[in-house]
Amino acid sequence: MNRTDRLLAIVLELQAHGRRRAADLAATFEISKRTVYRDIEALCEAGVPVVAVPGQGYRLVPGYFLPPLSFSPDEATLLLLGSAVMGQSFDAPLRAVADSAAHKIATVLPPRVRDEVRYFQSSIAFVPGSAPGGPETAARLGQLRRAVVERRQVEFQYHARHGDAALQRQADPYGLVHVDGNWYVTAYCHTRAAVRNFRLDRMADLMVLAETFTRPSDFQIATAKTLGDRPLLVRVLFLPAVARWVREARQFFTVEESESAGGLLVTLRVREESDLVAWLLSWGSQVRVLEPASLRERLATEAEKMAQIHRNPDSLLT
């Protein structure tokens, strides 16, 4: 921690705890008491009203708060809850940054607002889902975050869901996207000569290379997944019995939903039929594929195979 950050942190520490002895501050920031004395002197010279109380330590003059002073309890709560959620989603270094940011926000609040925020925090919780890939995915997230910031190319093996073997890829990572509990990197793939999205838990042997790249000036992560990347139009009809649950668990590739006499009509765009096969099969007899006919035939063939296997389960053991 550099001295500027430490001086701010000392003010926040005094603001949060009321009084702190030199020994307490020295232990908190892992510095000597002599350095604490110099830091307190520097704060006083900068106009921060620090008062030394004999036998009790240092405190701020009552009523002194660092800006911002205008946070309402709701605003502060959302900021703190947001930092907690983001901390759960990122790798360890950014979790530490999120914790530090939350601490700074909490300590600049007046006591009344701070008490309201703490009460509400104790009344609401976000439970993260289990992240695929475990520690390996978290490590890849850290590597890719660094590659995005430093504009460095990456190389990795990628296991596509419907491929037989991992393929070697080299790519320019433009940004990171978190969708339904999974992290994706949006990158220019040199193999495909196009922008692609790669799921982190399907990557292996990731390396950040020395080569750098220039990201297009008009790139926006929010619109990176374009319809041009998904040329195949699929229309399916879900029967009324499951329409509500389909809307609740909306498919990533969905582009339109509409009510019809027969149920819920869903339009999707995908790169290939295999992107939807498992999802459509999961709805059993409650879904009808309207187009394309080739996907309808593919589902029928797969359903027949499933029926044969379940009518004769012993065949799996032979």
MARDRENLUM-313170 format. One record per atom (N, C-alpha, C): residue in three letters; x, z, y. Coordinates in pm, whole numbers, padded with zeros to 5 digits, always signed. Layout:
<pts>
ALAXZY
...
</pts>
This chain:
<pts>
MET+00085+00000-00120
MET+00000+00000+00000
MET+00089+00000+00125
ASN+00067-00098+00216
ASN+00147-00100+00337
ASN+00099+00008+00434
ARG+00175+00029+00542
ARG+00146+00142+00629
ARG+00011+00125+00702
THR-00020+00003+00744
THR-00147-00020+00813
THR-00265+00019+00726
ASP-00262-00027+00600
ASP-00370+00008+00507
ASP-00374+00158+00483
ARG-00256+00221+00477
ARG-00252+00366+00451
ARG-00309+00445+00568
LEU-00281+00402+00691
LEU-00336+00472+00807
LEU-00489+00466+00806
LEU-00543+00349+00775
LEU-00688+00336+00766
LEU-00742+00424+00653
ALA-00671+00425+00541
ALA-00715+00504+00426
ALA-00714+00653+00458
ILE-00618+00698+00538
ILE-00613+00839+00576
ILE-00734+00876+00660
VAL-00771+00789+00753
VAL-00890+00815+00835
VAL-01014+00823+00746
LEU-01026+00730+00652
LEU-01139+00732+00561
LEU-01140+00857+00475
GLU-01023+00902+00434
GLU-01012+01023+00353
GLU-01058+01145+00433
LEU-01016+01154+00558
LEU-01058+01266+00643
LEU-01208+01259+00671
GLN-01258+01138+00689
GLN-01399+01122+00717
GLN-01484+01161+00597
ALA-01434+01133+00477
ALA-01510+01162+00356
ALA-01505+01310+00317
HIS-01390+01376+00340
HIS-01370+01512+00289
HIS-01372+01620+00395
GLY-01380+01582+00521
GLY-01384+01684+00625
GLY-01246+01732+00664
ARG-01182+01810+00578
ARG-01046+01859+00605
ARG-00955+01826+00488
ARG-00831+01789+00520
ARG-00732+01761+00416
ARG-00598+01815+00462
ARG-00531+01889+00375
ARG-00397+01938+00408
ARG-00295+01825+00391
ALA-00180+01844+00453
ALA-00074+01744+00440
ALA-00036+01724+00295
ALA-00035+01835+00218
ALA+00001+01825+00076
ALA-00103+01743+00000
ASP-00232+01758+00037
ASP-00337+01681-00029
ASP-00321+01532-00002
LEU-00296+01499+00125
LEU-00278+01358+00162
LEU-00154+01299+00096
ALA-00049+01378+00089
ALA+00074+01332+00025
ALA+00050+01301-00122
ALA-00027+01388-00190
ALA-00056+01365-00331
ALA-00146+01244-00351
THR-00245+01228-00263
THR-00340+01118-00276
THR-00272+00983-00261
PHE-00183+00972-00163
PHE-00120+00843-00133
PHE+00023+00831-00187
GLU+00066+00934-00262
GLU+00198+00932-00326
GLU+00309+00908-00224
ILE+00304+00989-00118
ILE+00407+00985-00015
ILE+00454+01128+00011
SER+00556+01143+00091
SER+00606+01276+00124
SER+00523+01337+00237
LYS+00531+01470+00251
LYS+00460+01536+00361
LYS+00518+01492+00495
ARG+00648+01464+00499
ARG+00708+01417+00623
ARG+00644+01285+00666
THR+00620+01195+00568
THR+00553+01069+00600
THR+00412+01093+00649
VAL+00343+01192+00592
VAL+00208+01227+00638
VAL+00212+01269+00784
TYR+00309+01352+00820
TYR+00320+01397+00960
TYR+00337+01277+01053
ARG+00422+01182+01010
ARG+00445+01064+01095
ARG+00319+00979+01106
ASP+00246+00966+00995
ASP+00123+00886+00996
ASP+00018+00950+01086
ILE+00004+01081+01079
ILE-00094+01150+01164
ILE-00057+01133+01311
GLU+00071+01141+01341
GLU+00116+01120+01480
GLU+00083+00979+01526
ALA+00104+00880+01437
ALA+00074+00741+01473
ALA-00076+00722+01499
LEU-00161+00788+01420
LEU-00305+00778+01440
LEU-00346+00838+01574
CYS-00288+00952+01607
CYS-00320+01015+01735
CYS-00278+00927+01852
GLU-00161+00864+01840
GLU-00113+00775+01946
GLU-00205+00653+01959
ALA-00270+00614+01847
ALA-00360+00499+01851
ALA-00499+00535+01899
GLY-00523+00664+01929
GLY-00651+00706+01983
GLY-00748+00763+01882
VAL-00705+00782+01757
VAL-00793+00843+01658
VAL-00788+00994+01678
PRO-00902+01060+01700
PRO-00902+01204+01732
PRO-00884+01292+01607
VAL-00758+01306+01564
VAL-00725+01392+01451
VAL-00686+01529+01505
VAL-00745+01635+01450
VAL-00718+01772+01494
VAL-00650+01848+01381
ALA-00542+01919+01414
ALA-00474+02004+01316
ALA-00530+02145+01326
VAL-00581+02196+01215
VAL-00638+02330+01210
VAL-00540+02419+01134
PRO-00481+02519+01198
PRO-00382+02603+01131
PRO-00436+02663+01001
GLY-00362+02645+00894
GLY-00399+02700+00765
GLY-00504+02621+00689
GLN-00563+02517+00753
GLN-00669+02441+00687
GLN-00638+02292+00674
GLY-00547+02243+00755
GLY-00511+02102+00746
GLY-00564+02021+00862
TYR-00586+01894+00837
TYR-00629+01800+00942
TYR-00777+01768+00926
ARG-00841+01740+01040
ARG-00980+01692+01038
ARG-01002+01601+01157
LEU-01110+01524+01150
LEU-01149+01440+01262
LEU-01241+01518+01355
VAL-01238+01484+01483
VAL-01329+01546+01578
VAL-01472+01516+01536
PRO-01561+01616+01528
PRO-01699+01594+01486
PRO-01765+01482+01565
GLY-01837+01394+01494
GLY-01906+01283+01557
GLY-01828+01154+01557
TYR-01699+01161+01515
TYR-01619+01039+01513
TYR-01641+00967+01379
PHE-01683+00841+01388
PHE-01699+00758+01268
PHE-01641+00620+01297
LEU-01580+00565+01195
LEU-01533+00427+01209
LEU-01651+00332+01203
PRO-01646+00220+01275
PRO-01751+00120+01259
PRO-01737+00057+01119
PRO-01844-00001+01061
PRO-01973-00019+01125
PRO-02059+00107+01116
LEU-02135+00131+01225
LEU-02221+00249+01232
LEU-02368+00214+01210
SER-02399+00085+01195
SER-02539+00043+01194
SER-02596+00018+01055
PHE-02524+00058+00949
PHE-02579+00039+00816
PHE-02701+00127+00796
SER-02811+00067+00757
SER-02927+00146+00715
SER-02903+00191+00571
PRO-02978+00289+00522
PRO-02961+00328+00382
PRO-02979+00211+00285
ASP-03078+00125+00311
ASP-03101+00011+00223
ASP-02983-00087+00226
GLU-02930-00113+00346
GLU-02817-00205+00357
GLU-02696-00150+00284
ALA-02666-00023+00307
ALA-02550+00038+00242
ALA-02567+00042+00091
THR-02689+00071+00045
THR-02714+00077-00099
THR-02691-00059-00164
LEU-02741-00165-00100
LEU-02723-00298-00157
LEU-02576-00337-00161
LEU-02500-00303-00057
LEU-02359-00333-00057
LEU-02286-00259-00169
LEU-02320-00132-00188
LEU-02252-00053-00291
LEU-02294-00097-00430
LEU-02422-00124-00449
LEU-02466-00173-00579
LEU-02406-00310-00608
GLY-02398-00394-00504
GLY-02339-00526-00522
GLY-02193-00518-00562
SER-02118-00428-00500
SER-01977-00413-00536
SER-01964-00363-00679
ALA-02057-00278-00723
ALA-02052-00227-00860
ALA-02078-00339-00960
VAL-02179-00424-00931
VAL-02210-00534-01021
VAL-02095-00633-01028
MET-02038-00668-00913
MET-01926-00760-00913
MET-01805-00701-00984
GLY-01786-00570-00969
GLY-01676-00506-01039
GLY-01690-00514-01189
GLN-01815-00506-01238
GLN-01839-00517-01382
GLN-01814-00658-01432
SER-01830-00758-01346
SER-01824-00897-01389
SER-01684-00956-01385
PHE-01595-00900-01302
PHE-01463-00959-01285
PHE-01358-00892-01372
ASP-01236-00943-01361
ASP-01124-00886-01436
ASP-01076-00758-01369
ALA-00985-00686-01436
ALA-00944-00552-01393
ALA-00893-00546-01249
PRO-00805-00637-01204
PRO-00758-00628-01064
PRO-00871-00633-00962
LEU-00969-00721-00983
LEU-01079-00728-00886
LEU-01176-00613-00903
ARG-01183-00554-01022
ARG-01263-00432-01036
ARG-01207-00323-00948
ALA-01073-00312-00943
ALA-01010-00213-00857
ALA-01039-00241-00710
VAL-01038-00369-00673
VAL-01070-00407-00535
VAL-01215-00370-00503
ALA-01307-00396-00596
ALA-01448-00362-00574
ALA-01466-00212-00557
ASP-01395-00133-00639
ASP-01404+00013-00627
ASP-01351+00059-00492
SER-01241-00002-00447
SER-01183+00034-00318
SER-01279-00001-00204
ALA-01342-00119-00213
ALA-01437-00160-00108
ALA-01556-00064-00104
ALA-01606-00026-00222
ALA-01720+00065-00227
ALA-01684+00200-00166
HIS-01562+00247-00193
HIS-01518+00375-00138
HIS-01513+00368+00015
LYS-01463+00257+00068
LYS-01454+00242+00213
LYS-01594+00239+00276
ILE-01686+00167+00213
ILE-01822+00160+00268
ILE-01886+00297+00268
ALA-01871+00369+00156
ALA-01935+00500+00143
ALA-01881+00600+00245
THR-01750+00592+00273
THR-01691+00693+00360
THR-01717+00670+00508
VAL-01757+00549+00547
VAL-01784+00525+00689
VAL-01930+00555+00724
LEU-02010+00596+00626
LEU-02150+00625+00654
LEU-02166+00766+00710
PRO-02256+00785+00805
PRO-02288+00921+00850
PRO-02344+01002+00732
PRO-02326+01134+00733
PRO-02367+01217+00619
PRO-02511+01197+00575
ARG-02607+01185+00671
ARG-02747+01171+00630
ARG-02769+01043+00551
VAL-02713+00932+00602
VAL-02727+00804+00534
VAL-02656+00809+00399
ARG-02538+00872+00396
ARG-02461+00881+00271
ARG-02541+00956+00164
ASP-02612+01062+00203
ASP-02691+01139+00106
ASP-02806+01054+00051
GLU-02872+00977+00139
GLU-02981+00891+00093
GLU-02932+00784-00004
VAL-02815+00727+00030
VAL-02758+00624-00055
VAL-02722+00680-00192
ARG-02659+00796-00194
ARG-02620+00857-00322
ARG-02743+00888-00407
TYR-02851+00933-00343
TYR-02973+00963-00418
TYR-03028+00836-00482
PHE-03031+00728-00403
PHE-03086+00604-00457
PHE-02995+00547-00565
GLN-02863+00558-00546
GLN-02770+00512-00648
GLN-02793+00582-00781
SER-02829+00710-00775
SER-02854+00785-00898
SER-02987+00749-00962
SER-03066+00664-00894
SER-03199+00630-00943
SER-03209+00486-00990
ILE-03102+00411-00985
ILE-03105+00270-01026
ILE-02975+00237-01097
ALA-02984+00150-01197
ALA-02863+00115-01272
ALA-02870-00031-01316
PHE-02755-00095-01319
PHE-02740-00229-01374
PHE-02660-00217-01503
VAL-02717-00263-01612
VAL-02649-00257-01741
VAL-02600-00397-01775
PRO-02468-00420-01773
PRO-02418-00554-01801
PRO-02435-00589-01949
GLY-02459-00717-01975
GLY-02465-00762-02114
GLY-02326-00767-02173
SER-02321-00779-02304
SER-02191-00787-02371
SER-02129-00923-02341
ALA-02009-00921-02284
ALA-01944-01045-02244
ALA-01877-01111-02365
PRO-01907-01241-02392
PRO-01842-01309-02504
PRO-01691-01315-02483
GLY-01618-01308-02592
GLY-01473-01326-02583
GLY-01394-01199-02563
GLY-01457-01094-02512
GLY-01390-00965-02497
GLY-01269-00971-02406
PRO-01164-00894-02439
PRO-01045-00886-02353
PRO-00977-01020-02330
GLU-00984-01110-02430
GLU-00918-01240-02414
GLU-00983-01320-02301
THR-01115-01318-02295
THR-01185-01388-02187
THR-01153-01325-02052
ALA-01145-01192-02048
ALA-01110-01124-01923
ALA-00971-01165-01877
ALA-00878-01180-01971
ALA-00742-01223-01935
ALA-00743-01365-01882
ARG-00823-01453-01945
ARG-00832-01591-01897
ARG-00892-01596-01757
LEU-00989-01509-01732
LEU-01051-01504-01600
LEU-00947-01472-01494
GLY-00859-01377-01523
GLY-00753-01343-01428
GLY-00659-01459-01405
GLN-00620-01529-01512
GLN-00532-01645-01498
GLN-00598-01756-01417
LEU-00724-01783-01446
LEU-00793-01892-01377
LEU-00821-01858-01232
ARG-00851-01732-01206
ARG-00872-01691-01066
ARG-00745-01718-00985
ARG-00630-01683-01044
ARG-00503-01708-00976
ARG-00479-01858-00960
ALA-00511-01937-01063
ALA-00490-02081-01055
ALA-00579-02145-00949
VAL-00704-02096-00935
VAL-00794-02149-00833
VAL-00739-02121-00694
VAL-00695-01996-00672
VAL-00645-01956-00540
VAL-00516-02031-00506
GLU-00426-02044-00605
GLU-00296-02107-00580
GLU-00300-02258-00598
ARG-00417-02313-00636
ARG-00433-02457-00657
ARG-00331-02509-00758
ARG-00324-02442-00871
ARG-00231-02478-00978
ARG-00307-02540-01095
GLN-00252-02643-01155
GLN-00314-02703-01272
GLN-00304-02609-01392
VAL-00396-02628-01485
VAL-00396-02547-01607
VAL-00402-02639-01728
GLU-00357-02584-01840
GLU-00361-02656-01968
GLU-00415-02561-02073
PHE-00499-02612-02164
PHE-00560-02525-02263
PHE-00617-02607-02378
GLN-00644-02536-02487
GLN-00718-02592-02599
GLN-00865-02558-02579
TYR-00954-02656-02602
TYR-01096-02630-02580
TYR-01176-02661-02704
HIS-01257-02562-02746
HIS-01344-02577-02862
HIS-01485-02613-02812
ALA-01519-02741-02814
ALA-01653-02782-02778
ALA-01749-02737-02887
ARG-01871-02705-02849
ARG-01966-02649-02946
ARG-01992-02744-03061
HIS-01994-02873-03034
HIS-02030-02970-03138
HIS-01910-03055-03180
GLY-01790-03004-03156
GLY-01670-03074-03200
GLY-01610-03008-03322
ASP-01535-03083-03398
ASP-01474-03030-03521
ASP-01343-02958-03494
ALA-01273-02999-03392
ALA-01141-02940-03367
ALA-01122-02920-03217
ALA-01031-02827-03183
ALA-01000-02802-03043
ALA-00925-02921-02985
LEU-00956-02952-02860
LEU-00891-03062-02791
LEU-00802-03009-02680
GLN-00687-03070-02662
GLN-00597-03032-02556
GLN-00648-03087-02423
ARG-00658-03000-02324
ARG-00707-03043-02193
ARG-00608-03000-02084
GLN-00597-03083-01982
GLN-00524-03047-01860
GLN-00621-03068-01745
ALA-00630-02969-01656
ALA-00736-02976-01554
ALA-00694-02910-01424
ASP-00762-02949-01316
ASP-00745-02887-01185
ASP-00863-02792-01163
PRO-00843-02662-01169
PRO-00956-02569-01155
PRO-01003-02557-01011
TYR-01127-02598-00986
TYR-01183-02596-00851
TYR-01255-02464-00819
GLY-01317-02403-00919
GLY-01392-02281-00892
GLY-01443-02218-01020
LEU-01497-02097-01007
LEU-01549-02020-01120
LEU-01698-01994-01101
VAL-01773-02003-01210
VAL-01918-01985-01206
VAL-01957-01886-01316
HIS-02044-01791-01281
HIS-02094-01694-01379
HIS-02242-01724-01403
VAL-02276-01764-01527
VAL-02412-01804-01561
VAL-02453-01733-01690
ASP-02564-01657-01684
ASP-02621-01593-01802
ASP-02518-01515-01883
GLY-02435-01440-01813
GLY-02338-01356-01882
GLY-02211-01425-01925
ASN-02197-01553-01894
ASN-02078-01629-01934
ASN-02004-01682-01811
TRP-01872-01684-01818
TRP-01791-01742-01713
TRP-01755-01886-01747
TYR-01765-01973-01647
TYR-01726-02113-01660
TYR-01627-02145-01549
VAL-01533-02235-01578
VAL-01447-02287-01473
VAL-01488-02432-01448
THR-01516-02463-01323
THR-01546-02601-01284
THR-01415-02666-01245
ALA-01379-02773-01313
ALA-01246-02830-01296
ALA-01249-02982-01312
TYR-01152-03046-01249
TYR-01133-03189-01272
TYR-01052-03205-01400
CYS-01114-03264-01501
CYS-01049-03281-01631
CYS-00972-03413-01632
HIS-00842-03404-01653
HIS-00761-03526-01655
HIS-00789-03610-01778
THR-00833-03547-01887
THR-00865-03621-02009
THR-00988-03708-01989
ARG-01092-03652-01925
ARG-01217-03725-01902
ARG-01221-03797-01767
ALA-01123-03768-01681
ALA-01120-03828-01546
ALA-01250-03800-01471
ALA-01297-03676-01483
ALA-01423-03637-01418
ALA-01428-03485-01407
VAL-01517-03436-01320
VAL-01536-03292-01306
VAL-01619-03242-01424
ARG-01570-03135-01490
ARG-01637-03078-01605
ARG-01643-02926-01590
ASN-01733-02864-01667
ASN-01743-02719-01671
ASN-01697-02671-01809
PHE-01603-02577-01810
PHE-01549-02525-01935
PHE-01581-02377-01945
ARG-01637-02339-02060
ARG-01672-02199-02082
ARG-01547-02123-02127
LEU-01521-02009-02063
LEU-01394-01940-02083
LEU-01374-01891-02226
ASP-01481-01845-02293
ASP-01462-01792-02427
ASP-01443-01902-02531
ARG-01450-02030-02489
ARG-01421-02141-02579
ARG-01282-02198-02555
MET-01207-02134-02466
MET-01072-02180-02435
MET-00970-02100-02515
ALA-00855-02162-02541
ALA-00745-02094-02611
ALA-00613-02147-02557
ASP-00510-02064-02572
ASP-00373-02103-02532
ASP-00370-02152-02386
LEU-00436-02079-02299
LEU-00440-02116-02158
LEU-00306-02092-02091
MET-00259-02191-02016
MET-00135-02179-01940
MET-00158-02228-01797
VAL-00107-02153-01701
VAL-00109-02196-01562
VAL+00021-02271-01536
LEU+00010-02396-01494
LEU+00126-02483-01479
LEU+00185-02476-01338
ALA+00304-02532-01324
ALA+00370-02533-01194
ALA+00311-02640-01102
GLU+00253-02746-01162
GLU+00198-02854-01082
GLU+00079-02807-00999
THR+00072-02854-00876
THR-00039-02816-00787
THR-00133-02935-00770
PHE-00248-02908-00708
PHE-00347-03013-00684
PHE-00413-02988-00550
THR-00484-03087-00500
THR-00562-03073-00377
THR-00709-03087-00412
ARG-00786-02985-00381
ARG-00929-02990-00411
ARG-00999-03078-00308
PRO-01095-03161-00351
PRO-01168-03245-00254
PRO-01230-03161-00143
SER-01221-03210-00021
SER-01268-03133+00094
SER-01418-03111+00092
ASP-01493-03197+00022
ASP-01639-03184+00019
ASP-01689-03109-00104
PHE-01598-03050-00181
PHE-01640-02980-00302
PHE-01715-02853-00268
GLN-01830-02832-00333
GLN-01908-02711-00319
GLN-01942-02660-00458
ILE-01902-02536-00487
ILE-01924-02483-00622
ILE-02072-02476-00656
ALA-02158-02455-00557
ALA-02301-02440-00583
ALA-02364-02571-00631
THR-02305-02685-00597
THR-02363-02814-00635
THR-02272-02891-00730
ALA-02178-02822-00792
ALA-02081-02891-00877
ALA-02145-02949-01002
LYS-02249-02884-01052
LYS-02316-02934-01172
LYS-02422-03035-01130
THR-02385-03161-01120
THR-02475-03264-01069
THR-02551-03330-01182
LEU-02663-03396-01148
LEU-02741-03467-01247
LEU-02665-03586-01304
GLY-02571-03639-01228
GLY-02491-03749-01279
GLY-02408-03710-01398
ASP-02380-03581-01411
ASP-02304-03529-01524
ASP-02395-03512-01646
ARG-02529-03526-01626
ARG-02626-03506-01734
ARG-02724-03624-01734
PRO-02686-03735-01791
PRO-02767-03857-01778
PRO-02890-03861-01868
LEU-02897-03778-01974
LEU-03006-03789-02071
LEU-03127-03707-02029
LEU-03241-03772-02011
LEU-03365-03705-01974
LEU-03440-03663-02100
VAL-03484-03536-02104
VAL-03559-03483-02218
VAL-03688-03419-02165
ARG-03801-03451-02228
ARG-03929-03391-02192
ARG-03988-03325-02316
VAL-04023-03198-02303
VAL-04079-03123-02415
VAL-04202-03047-02370
LEU-04293-03024-02463
LEU-04416-02951-02435
LEU-04417-02823-02518
PHE-04430-02709-02451
PHE-04441-02581-02519
PHE-04587-02538-02521
LEU-04634-02494-02636
LEU-04773-02453-02650
LEU-04800-02328-02567
PRO-04926-02307-02527
PRO-04958-02194-02438
PRO-04913-02058-02489
ALA-04906-02040-02622
ALA-04870-01910-02678
ALA-04730-01865-02637
VAL-04639-01961-02609
VAL-04502-01923-02576
VAL-04463-01963-02434
ALA-04556-02022-02358
ALA-04523-02073-02225
ALA-04462-01965-02136
ARG-04522-01847-02140
ARG-04471-01738-02055
ARG-04327-01703-02091
TRP-04297-01700-02220
TRP-04163-01659-02263
TRP-04061-01768-02235
VAL-04103-01893-02236
VAL-04013-02003-02200
VAL-03974-01992-02053
ARG-04075-01962-01967
ARG-04045-01945-01825
ARG-03953-01825-01802
GLU-03972-01721-01881
GLU-03890-01601-01865
GLU-03745-01626-01903
ALA-03724-01710-02005
ALA-03588-01740-02052
ALA-03557-01886-02022
ARG-03565-01923-01896
ARG-03550-02063-01855
ARG-03415-02120-01898
GLN-03419-02239-01957
GLN-03298-02306-02006
GLN-03213-02355-01889
PHE-03082-02347-01903
PHE-02990-02385-01796
PHE-03010-02530-01753
PHE-03046-02619-01847
PHE-03056-02763-01817
PHE-03192-02803-01760
THR-03281-02706-01739
THR-03415-02737-01688
THR-03409-02789-01544
VAL-03482-02898-01517
VAL-03490-02951-01380
VAL-03633-02945-01326
GLU-03732-02930-01415
GLU-03871-02925-01367
GLU-03961-02861-01473
GLU-04060-02785-01426
GLU-04161-02727-01513
GLU-04297-02752-01450
SER-04398-02778-01534
SER-04533-02796-01482
SER-04634-02759-01590
GLU-04747-02704-01544
GLU-04855-02668-01636
GLU-04935-02793-01671
SER-04976-02804-01797
SER-05062-02914-01839
SER-05170-02859-01931
ALA-05264-02945-01968
ALA-05374-02899-02053
ALA-05322-02850-02188
GLY-05212-02909-02233
GLY-05159-02872-02365
GLY-05060-02759-02364
GLY-05018-02713-02245
GLY-04920-02606-02238
GLY-04824-02625-02122
LEU-04699-02586-02142
LEU-04597-02595-02038
LEU-04508-02716-02063
LEU-04509-02809-01968
LEU-04427-02930-01978
LEU-04293-02904-01908
VAL-04185-02918-01982
VAL-04051-02890-01930
VAL-03967-03017-01935
THR-03904-03047-01822
THR-03813-03162-01813
THR-03671-03109-01799
LEU-03581-03166-01879
LEU-03441-03122-01878
LEU-03350-03243-01869
ARG-03229-03220-01823
ARG-03126-03324-01823
ARG-03001-03268-01890
VAL-02949-03341-01987
VAL-02832-03296-02064
VAL-02734-03411-02080
ARG-02613-03376-02123
ARG-02513-03480-02151
ARG-02544-03550-02282
GLU-02588-03470-02382
GLU-02617-03526-02514
GLU-02723-03440-02583
GLU-02789-03496-02682
GLU-02899-03428-02750
GLU-02856-03294-02811
SER-02734-03287-02859
SER-02687-03165-02926
SER-02688-03044-02834
ASP-02692-03066-02701
ASP-02697-02954-02608
ASP-02825-02872-02624
LEU-02930-02934-02680
LEU-03060-02868-02686
LEU-03111-02839-02827
VAL-03047-02893-02928
VAL-03102-02883-03064
VAL-03127-02738-03106
ALA-03026-02651-03093
ALA-03042-02513-03139
ALA-03150-02440-03059
TRP-03154-02465-02928
TRP-03254-02398-02843
TRP-03396-02441-02879
LEU-03417-02572-02900
LEU-03550-02620-02935
LEU-03593-02569-03072
LEU-03501-02565-03167
LEU-03535-02514-03300
LEU-03575-02366-03295
SER-03519-02293-03199
SER-03550-02150-03191
SER-03696-02123-03158
TRP-03769-02224-03106
TRP-03910-02206-03072
TRP-04002-02249-03187
GLY-03944-02292-03296
GLY-04022-02322-03416
GLY-04131-02424-03392
SER-04252-02394-03441
SER-04364-02488-03433
SER-04435-02487-03298
GLN-04384-02410-03203
GLN-04450-02397-03073
GLN-04401-02498-02970
VAL-04318-02594-03011
VAL-04263-02691-02917
VAL-04280-02832-02972
ARG-04306-02926-02883
ARG-04317-03067-02918
ARG-04223-03147-02829
VAL-04134-03226-02887
VAL-04046-03314-02809
VAL-04122-03442-02780
LEU-04140-03472-02652
LEU-04212-03593-02612
LEU-04117-03712-02600
GLU-04000-03687-02548
GLU-03896-03791-02539
GLU-03759-03725-02521
PRO-03658-03793-02574
PRO-03655-03922-02642
PRO-03696-03909-02790
ALA-03738-04020-02847
ALA-03782-04020-02987
ALA-03667-03982-03080
SER-03544-04020-03043
SER-03428-03989-03128
SER-03408-03839-03143
LEU-03435-03763-03036
LEU-03423-03618-03045
LEU-03533-03560-03132
ARG-03653-03617-03122
ARG-03763-03571-03206
ARG-03730-03591-03354
GLU-03673-03707-03387
GLU-03634-03734-03526
GLU-03522-03641-03570
ARG-03432-03613-03480
ARG-03320-03526-03515
ARG-03370-03385-03548
LEU-03464-03334-03470
LEU-03520-03202-03497
LEU-03596-03201-03629
ALA-03670-03310-03657
ALA-03745-03316-03782
ALA-03650-03314-03901
THR-03542-03388-03892
THR-03444-03390-04001
THR-03381-03253-04021
GLU-03346-03187-03911
GLU-03284-03055-03919
GLU-03382-02954-03976
ALA-03509-02964-03937
ALA-03611-02871-03987
ALA-03632-02891-04137
GLU-03627-03015-04184
GLU-03640-03041-04328
GLU-03525-02980-04405
LYS-03404-02991-04352
LYS-03288-02930-04417
LYS-03303-02778-04423
MET-03351-02720-04314
MET-03371-02575-04311
MET-03475-02532-04414
ALA-03583-02612-04425
ALA-03688-02580-04522
ALA-03634-02584-04664
GLN-03554-02685-04695
GLN-03496-02697-04829
GLN-03405-02579-04861
ILE-03325-02539-04763
ILE-03233-02427-04785
ILE-03309-02298-04810
HIS-03416-02275-04734
HIS-03489-02150-04748
HIS-03582-02149-04869
ARG-03619-02266-04916
ARG-03697-02269-05040
ARG-03606-02245-05162
ASN-03480-02277-05146
ASN-03385-02258-05255
ASN-03260-02189-05203
PRO-03269-02062-05164
PRO-03154-01993-05102
PRO-03034-01980-05195
ASP-03056-01984-05325
ASP-02945-01972-05419
ASP-02849-02090-05410
SER-02899-02201-05354
SER-02813-02319-05345
SER-02694-02296-05253
LEU-02704-02199-05163
LEU-02593-02169-05073
LEU-02479-02101-05147
LEU-02509-02044-05265
LEU-02408-01970-05339
LEU-02337-02053-05443
THR-02383-02177-05459
THR-02323-02262-05562
THR-02225-02359-05500
</pts>
